[in-house]
C-alpha cells in the first residue's frame, strides 16, 4: 500500500467526508465481521508481543513515578 498517496503534502485541500452514525455503525459491523473471519484467533507475532511487553513496562514505570 502506498501511504504517500494520501499525505497532506500531495492532497492539501482534500478532507475525509463526514460519516453519519448509521454509516459508522454499519462500517464497524462489516470491519468487525471481516476481522473475525480473517485474523481473530490467530496467534500474535513475536514482535507484537515484545511491543506489548515494552508498553506494559513503560506504563508501570510511569505509574510508579507518580
MOQUI-V472311 format. One line per field, one symbol per residue. psi: psi as a letter, one per 20 degrees, with the letter a starting at -180 (. if undefined). A space follows every 10 residues. Layout:
# MOQUI-V472311
psi = ???
This chain:
# MOQUI-V472311
psi = poiiijqhhh mhjpqqqppr gggggggggg ggggghigip iqqqqhhhgg ghgggggggg gghhi.
